[in-house]
Amino acid sequence: MADQQDITNSNLVLELEQKLHRINFYRFCQFVEQLSPSNVGLGCSESPSQDPIRFAPAPDMGFPASELKYIERNTIIPRPDTVRTTFLGLYGVDAVMPYALLDDIIKRQEGYEALTDFLDIFNHRIITQFYRIWLKYHYPASYHVGGQDPISRCLLSLTGLGIAGTEKVVATPSSRFLALMGLVTQRTRTAEGIIGMIKVVVANVDVEVEEFYPTWVNVDKPTQLGGQDSLQLGKNAMLGRRFKESNQTIKITIIPQQADIIESLLPDQQQHTDVMMLLRLYLGYRVDAQLYLKIDKKFLPKTQLKAGGFKARLGQTARLPDKNVSSNKQYILTNLGCYRGIAV
C-alpha cells in the first residue's frame, strides 16, 4: 500500500494534477504504469488490489470539459487514491443505472457512499479494461524501446529477425528494421526497395539505382594453348584476362542534400556501416552493389593543410580550386566501395 500511495504523491503526478484537465486519459495511464514499481500493467491482474490507483466516474451530470476531472485522496480509509473520470462508469454522465439510484448519488442522499463504493468495484475494472483494449490495438503506444514488446518481436519473426542472436549477425539493432517490414517481406528485390531502405537510414538524401551496371571481372586462369582442358572457339575459349559482366551488379548513387551528412557516409563511418548492413539484409547473395557518393561542390570547403575543421580525404572529399581549370562539373563522384553478396 505504501508503494501505491507514493505514486500519486510523486512530484510528477503532483505536477500533472495541476493540469489534469489537459491530460489525455491514455497517456495518464501510461505514466502511472511507468511509475509503478511492479511490472503488472493496469487491469492485467486478476485482482484490482495490485493496481496503484483506482478509476471511477465523477458523480456529476455536468457537461464534461475533459477526460479526467480530479484526484480524490482518502485520508481515513487506507486505500489507493481515486482518479475521477468523465466517461464510462455505472453512474455519472454516461450512466446506465436507473434514474432513481442516480438521483440519490447526485443529490448525495444518506447512504449513497455504500452504493458508490460497491459500483466503483466494477467501474475501476471497466475503465482499466477499456484502456487495455485501446493499448492492444494501438501498436505505437505499446512499443517498447529496442522492439522488446510482444508485437514487435512477432513482426521481426516474420522476416527471421526475431531469432535470438540475429543482432550479432547483422551487427545492428533489429528494431531498426521495423520501419522496413513492408520492403523486407517482399519476395522480389526492386530498385524502389533499395531507395526506400537507404532513405530510412540516411535522411535528406536522394538515391539513384542503376540496374545491370557493367563491371570488369578478372579471370583467375586465362586461356592457354597446350593446357589439359580442351578449348573450343565460341564456347569456353576467352581472350584476355578480364571481361565485362552486367547481370550481377547494380550501381547505387547517394546524393546528399546537406553538407553535414557527407562525412558520416564515408567509409569507416557509422552511416556507411549501416547502409552496408542493410544491403546485406536486403540483397543477400543475389546481386552485388557498387556504391557512389555524388557530392555537390558547394558543400565542400577549400582543402587546407591545418588541424581541425573539415577533414578532407584525398580521392574522396578533397578538391583543388577551379580558377585555372575549365570544368563545368557541378558534382564530385566518390567511390564508397562495393558490396558483394558472396565474398570471393
N, C-alpha and C positions, 0 to 999 in steps of 0.2 A: 504493500500500500504506500510505503514511503516513496518508492520509485515513481508510482503513478502521480503522487502529489507534486513531485519535483518537476514533472514535465510541464504542467500548467503554470507552475511558479517560476519557470526558467525565464531568463532575460529575453529570449526570442519570442516566447509566447506572450509575455507581458507587453512586449513592444507591438506584436501583432494584434493584441486585444484592443489597442487604441485605434486600429484601422480595420477592425473586424468587418465593418460594413462594405469594405472594398476588396475583401479577400474571396477568392474562388473556393467553393466547398471542397473540390477535389484536391486542389493544391494544399489546402489546410490539412487534409487527411494525410497527404504525403509528408508534410512537415512533422506531423505527430508520429508517423511511423519511423522517420529518421531519428527523432529524439528519443524514441522508446528504447530502453536498454535491452529488451528482448527482441528476437528476430521474428516474432509472430506478428503478422500484419493485422490490421483492424478487420474483425469479422472472420478471421481464419480459424480460430479455436472453437472447440465445442461449447465452451462456456464463456460468456462475456466478461467473466471476472479477470481474464488476462488482458483485456483492453485497457489502455492507460486512461482513457476518458470515456464519457458517456454522451450519446447524442439523443436529443429529444426535441420535439417541436415546441415552439413558443406558444403558450396558452393565450393567444390573442387572435383577433379576427380582422385586424387592420391590414391594409394593402402592404405586401412585403416590398421593402425597398432594397433588400439584399438577401443573399442566401443564408448568411449567418447573422444572428441578432445580438447575442451576448453570451458570456461565460458565467455560469451560475456556480458559485462556490458555497459548499455547505460546511459550516464550521461546527455543527452539532453532531451530525451523523458521519462517522468515518467511512466515506465512500468517495470514489473519483468525482472530480468536477464534471459538470454537465454543460455541454455546448448546445445552446438553443438554436434551432434552425427554423426557417420559414417555409419549408416544403415537406411533403410526405407526412407520415405520422397518423395516429388514430384520432388525434384532436388538433386543433389549430386551424390554419387557413384551408388546408387540404383535408379536412377531417372527413371520415366516413362513418363515424359513430352517430347514433340517434341524437337528435337535437336536444332532447331532454337532458341527456348526460353532458352534452357540450355546454348547455346553459349553466349547469352547476359549476363547470370548470371555469368558464369565462367570468361568471359573477363571484367566483371564489366562495361558493357556498360551504357551509360547515361539512367537513369530512371529504372535501374534494381532493385533499392530498393523498389519501389512501387510493383513490381511483386513479389519479395521475401516476403515482408510483407503480401501480400494477400495470398500467398501459405502457409506461416507459420501458418495461422489460421487453416488450415487443417493438416499441418504437426504435430503440437502440439497434436491435437486430435488423429491422427493416432498412434503416438508413445505412448501416455498415455494409449490408449485402448489396444495396444499391451502389455503393462505392466500389465494391469488389467487381460487380458486373461492368461498370464503366472501365475499370482498370484492365479487365480481361480483354476488352475489345478496343483498347487504345494502346497499341504497341509502343509508340514513343514514350508514353507515360510509365510503362512498366519496364523500360530499358534500363539495364544496369551498366555501369562503366566497364568497358572491356568486353561487352557482349556476354556477360555471365548469367543473364536471365534465361529462363527455360525456352522462351520463344526464339531468342537469338541463337541458342545452341541448336535448336531444331532446324532453323533456317540454314545454318552453316553445315549441318549434317547432310542436307540435300545435295551439297556440292563436294562432300568429302572433307570439308574443313573443320568439322566438329569432332574429329577423332583426336584423342589425346596425343600430344607430341607434334601436331601439324605445324604449330607456330615455329618450332625449331627448324622444320624443313624449309618453310617458305621465308624464314628469317624476318618476319614482320607480324604484327598483331593480326589475328584472324578477324577481329571485329572490323577492320578496315574494309573487308570485302562485303560487309552487309549492304553497303550502298551500291554494290556491283552485282547483286544477286541476279537481276534480270539478264545481264550480259554473260555472266559466268555459266548460268544454267543452259544457255543456248548450245545446241549441238554443233552448229556451224560457227566458224570464226570469221568475222567480217571486218572491213576497214572501219565502219562506223563503230563497231565494238571496241576496237583499239583506241580510236579517238576518244570515246566516252570514258574508258578506263584511265587514260592518261590525264584527262581533264579533271577527274575526281581527285587525283593525287596532286596535280600541279594546277594551281589556279592562275587565271589571267594569261593563258597561252592559247595560241592557235596550233592545230595539229594537222599535218598533211600526210596521207598514206599513199604511197605508190606501189601498186602490186606488180609482180613479175619484174622485179628490179634486176637487171643483168649484173652479174659479178663474175670475177675471174676465179676459177678453181684450178689449183695446181695438181698436176699428175705426179703421183709418187714414183711410178715406174714407167718412164717414157717407152714408147715403142722402139724396139731394137731389132735389127735383122740378125738372124742366126740364133735367136733365142729358142727355148724349149717349146713355147706356145706357138701354135700355128696362127699366122696373121692373114687376114683377108681384107683386101681393099673394099671400102664401103660398108664394112661390118664392125670389126674390132680394131682395125689399124687407125692410129691417130698420129698426126704430125704435130710436133711442138710439145712443150712441157706444161701447157695450161690451155683451158678452153672457157668460153663464156657460157654461163648457165643462168636461166631466167625463171625457173619454176620453183625454186626453193627459197628465195629471199624477197623480202619486201623492204621498202625504204620508208622510214618514219622521220619526218621533219618537224621539230618543235620550234615554234616561233613565239618568243616571249613578247608580251605587251608592256612589261615594266622592266626597268633596269635592275631592280633589287633582287630579282629571282634568277638572274643569269648565273651567278656564281654557284647557287645551290644545285643547278642542273649539270654542272661539270663533273667529270669522273671523280670518284672517291668522295663525293658529297652525298648527303642524306637523300635528297630527292632523286638523284640519279640512281642510287641503290634501290629506292622504292619503285621506280619505273622498271628497272630490270627484273625485280621480283614479280611485278605484275605481269610482265611479258612472259615470264617463266610459267606463271599460273595459267594465263590465258592462251598462249600459243602452244605451250608444251613442247613436244618434239616435232610438231607438224612442219613448221617453217622457221627460217632464220630471219633476223631483222637487222638492218643497218640503220643506226640512229645518227641524226644530224641535228645541230642547233643552228638555226638561222637567226642571226643577231643583227638588228638594225644598228648602223654605225653611230647613230646619235646616242645610243645607250652606252657606248664605250668611251671612257675618257682617254685623254692622251697618255701614252705609255711613258712613264718616268721612272728613273732609277732612284728610288727612295724608299724608306721604310714607312709602313703604314699605308692607309688609304686602300684604293682598289688594287687587288693583287692580280696583275696581268699574267697570263700564261702564254709562253711562246708557242705559236702554232694554233692557239685557240682564241684567246681574247686580247692578245697584244696586237697593236696596229701602229703603223707609221703615219705621219701627216701626209695628206694628199695634195700638198701645194704644187709639187713638181711632177705629179703623176696624173696622167689623163685617164681617169677612171670614172665611169658613171655608175658603178655598182653601189647600191644603197645598203646591201646586206653582206654579211660575212658568214660563210658556211663553215661550221666547226664540226669535226668528227667526234661523236660521243662514244664510239665503239660499236661492237657488233654483238648481238645476242644469237647464240647458237643453241638450238634445241637439243642437239646431240653433240657433245664435246668431242672433238677429234684429237 
